[in-house]
Amino acid sequence: MLKEGKSNTPEYAELKRRFGWKWNGMRLHEYYYDNLVNGGKSLDQNSDLARKINEDFGSYAEWEKEFKATGVLRGIGWVVLYLDPVSYKLYNSWINEHDVGHLVGCKLLLVLEVFEHAFMIDYGLKRADYIEAFFKNIDWSVVSSRLM
């Protein structure tokens, strides 16, 4: 549209406004599907990620409890385990839809989608059951590799 001199049109403005939302949706889905494998792969308790989870959350169980609690919050979006490269701390964070709540500069490690289309057909309104199934299918080798 720039070549045609249409940079001051509503159409151009809307394309620019929507770009981040669409991009984030695409990338979050890529992370989500990449961190899943049928039957799951367990987290190596001697891995850097396991040690970091224990250090930052007290235990894997406490981290999992917080991550799942974030996943059942009202709304649609994503739950992400992030690594802040500045403080080298892990955080569980809610992303509303695709664009509100990203932790700027942080690395996405584990991504859970909680839009209705991710679970309604199989689980109805039982989002917690969907999250349990998600945990049984996490490929922790992929998630751990993202820590690097």
C-alpha positions as CSV (number, residue, x, y, z in Angstrom):
1,M,0.0,0.0,0.0
2,L,3.0,2.3,0.5
3,K,3.9,2.0,-3.1
4,E,0.5,3.1,-4.1
5,G,0.6,6.1,-1.7
6,K,-2.1,4.7,0.5
7,S,-0.3,4.9,3.8
8,N,-2.8,7.4,5.2
9,T,-5.8,5.3,4.5
10,P,-8.0,3.5,7.1
11,E,-7.1,0.2,5.4
12,Y,-3.4,0.7,5.9
13,A,-3.9,1.8,9.5
14,E,-5.9,-1.3,10.3
15,L,-3.4,-3.6,8.7
16,K,-0.7,-2.1,10.9
17,R,-2.8,-2.2,14.0
18,R,-3.7,-5.9,13.5
19,F,-0.3,-7.1,12.6
20,G,1.0,-7.7,16.1
21,W,-2.2,-9.5,17.1
22,K,-2.1,-11.8,14.1
23,W,1.7,-12.4,14.4
24,N,1.4,-13.2,18.1
25,G,-1.4,-15.6,17.5
26,M,0.6,-17.4,14.8
27,R,3.7,-17.6,17.0
28,L,1.9,-18.7,20.2
29,H,0.3,-21.5,18.3
30,E,3.7,-22.6,17.0
31,Y,5.1,-22.7,20.5
32,Y,2.0,-24.5,21.8
33,Y,2.0,-27.3,19.2
34,D,5.8,-27.7,19.4
35,N,5.7,-28.2,23.2
36,L,3.2,-31.1,22.8
37,V,3.8,-34.8,22.0
38,N,1.3,-37.7,22.3
39,G,1.8,-39.3,25.7
40,G,4.3,-36.6,26.8
41,K,8.0,-36.7,27.6
42,S,8.8,-36.3,31.3
43,L,10.9,-33.5,32.8
44,D,14.4,-34.7,33.6
45,Q,14.7,-33.8,37.3
46,N,18.4,-33.2,36.8
47,S,17.9,-30.7,34.0
48,D,18.6,-27.0,34.3
49,L,14.9,-26.3,33.8
50,A,13.9,-28.6,36.7
51,R,16.5,-27.0,39.0
52,K,15.3,-23.5,37.9
53,I,11.6,-24.4,38.6
54,N,12.5,-25.7,42.1
55,E,14.7,-22.6,42.8
56,D,12.1,-20.0,41.7
57,F,8.8,-21.7,42.8
58,G,10.0,-23.9,45.7
59,S,9.1,-27.1,44.0
60,Y,7.8,-28.5,40.7
61,A,4.4,-29.1,42.5
62,E,4.1,-25.5,43.5
63,W,5.0,-24.3,40.0
64,E,2.4,-26.7,38.5
65,K,-0.2,-25.5,40.9
66,E,0.3,-21.9,40.0
67,F,0.5,-22.6,36.3
68,K,-2.8,-24.5,36.4
69,A,-4.5,-21.9,38.5
70,T,-3.5,-19.3,36.0
71,G,-5.0,-21.5,33.2
72,V,-8.4,-21.6,34.8
73,L,-8.7,-17.9,35.2
74,R,-11.8,-16.4,33.5
75,G,-11.1,-15.3,30.0
76,I,-9.5,-16.4,26.7
77,G,-5.9,-16.4,25.9
78,W,-2.7,-18.2,26.9
79,V,-0.7,-19.2,29.9
80,V,3.1,-19.0,29.4
81,L,6.0,-20.0,31.5
82,Y,8.6,-17.3,30.8
83,L,12.2,-16.8,31.5
84,D,13.3,-13.3,32.1
85,P,16.9,-13.1,30.7
86,V,17.7,-10.0,32.9
87,S,16.8,-11.4,36.3
88,Y,17.1,-15.0,35.2
89,K,13.8,-15.7,36.9
90,L,10.8,-17.8,35.8
91,Y,7.3,-16.4,35.7
92,N,3.9,-17.8,34.9
93,S,1.9,-15.2,33.0
94,W,-1.5,-14.8,31.5
95,I,-1.8,-13.4,28.0
96,N,-5.2,-12.0,27.1
97,E,-6.2,-13.0,23.6
98,H,-2.8,-12.7,21.7
99,D,-1.6,-9.3,22.7
100,V,-2.1,-8.1,26.3
101,G,0.2,-9.4,29.0
102,H,3.4,-10.4,27.1
103,L,6.4,-9.9,29.3
104,V,8.7,-7.8,27.1
105,G,12.0,-9.4,26.4
106,C,11.2,-12.7,28.1
107,K,11.6,-16.1,26.5
108,L,8.6,-18.3,26.1
109,L,9.3,-21.7,27.5
110,L,5.9,-23.5,27.9
111,V,2.8,-22.3,26.2
112,L,-0.8,-23.4,27.0
113,E,-3.7,-22.2,24.9
114,V,-7.0,-21.5,26.7
115,F,-9.2,-20.2,23.9
116,E,-12.4,-22.2,23.9
117,H,-11.7,-23.7,20.5
118,A,-8.7,-25.5,22.1
119,F,-10.9,-27.5,24.5
120,M,-14.6,-27.1,24.1
121,I,-15.2,-29.9,21.6
122,D,-13.5,-32.5,23.7
123,Y,-14.0,-31.1,27.2
124,G,-17.0,-28.8,27.1
125,L,-16.8,-26.3,29.9
126,K,-14.3,-28.5,31.8
127,R,-11.2,-26.4,31.2
128,A,-9.4,-27.9,34.2
129,D,-9.8,-31.4,32.6
130,Y,-8.3,-30.0,29.4
131,I,-5.3,-28.6,31.4
132,E,-4.8,-32.0,33.0
133,A,-4.7,-33.6,29.6
134,F,-2.3,-30.9,28.4
135,F,0.1,-31.7,31.2
136,K,0.1,-35.4,30.2
137,N,1.2,-34.5,26.7
138,I,4.0,-31.9,27.4
139,D,7.2,-32.6,25.6
140,W,9.6,-31.4,28.4
141,S,12.6,-32.0,26.1
142,V,11.4,-29.2,23.8
143,V,10.5,-27.0,26.8
144,S,13.9,-27.5,28.4
145,S,15.7,-26.7,25.1
146,R,14.0,-23.3,25.1
147,L,15.8,-22.4,28.4
148,M,19.1,-22.3,26.5
